[in-house]
Amino acid sequence: MKNLKIVVEKHPECYIAYPLGIEGVVVGQGESYEKALEDVKSAIHFHIETFGEEVLETETPVLEAFVAETGM
């Protein structure tokens, strides 16, 4: 299995998680960091079962992910 980078965002009412470097939209959520991570992992497995391993074959893999903040 390929290792994926997963972004987990903390919102006032829940955590939202999504993978980087996968074709299509996959999102998980939960009341805690761990629950959101567990949910997105389950969603990734379902996505692969539904659409095949090809969803992992992106042309440009994500090497690193950064979070930046800027004023507008």
N, C-alpha and C positions, 0 to 999 in steps of 0.2 A: 504494500500500500504506500502511496505517495504521501509525504508530509505536506500539510497545508498550513499556511499562516491564517489565523482567525482573528478578526477584530472583535473585541467585546466592548460595547459602549454602555456606560451607566447612565440611565435616565431616572427622573424622579420616581416613576412608578414601576420600572423594571429594568432588566438588562437585555440588550439586543446584541446578537452575535451573527457574523457572516464571514465566510471564507474569502480569501483573495486568491486569484489565479485559477478559478474554476469557471467553466463556460455555463452561463445561465444564472438565474437568481436563486440563492439559497439563504434563508434567514432562520434563526432560532431565537427564542426569548425565554426568560425565566425570572423568577423573583430574586435569584442570586446569580452571581458570576458562574458558579458551578452548574446551576440548572440551565442557564443559557448556553453554556458550552456543551453540556450533555444533549440539549435539544438540537443545536446546530449540527452536532456530529450525527445524530439520528437523521436529520434532514439531508445531510451530505450522502449518507448511505442510501437513502431512498432515491435521491437524485441520480446517483450512479446506477442503481438497479433499474431505474426508469429509462434513462437516456444512454446508458453504457459508459464504459471507461473512457470513451473519446472526450467526455467533458473535462477530463484532466489534462488533455493534450493541447495546451494553449501554446501559441507561437512564442510568446515572451513570458517566461515564468517570472513570478515575483521573487526577487532576491531578498529585498528588505522592505519594510513598511515604516513610514514615519508619520507622526502627527505634528502638525505645525499650526500656529495661531498667528493671525495677522489682523491688523486694524484695517477698516475700509473707509 
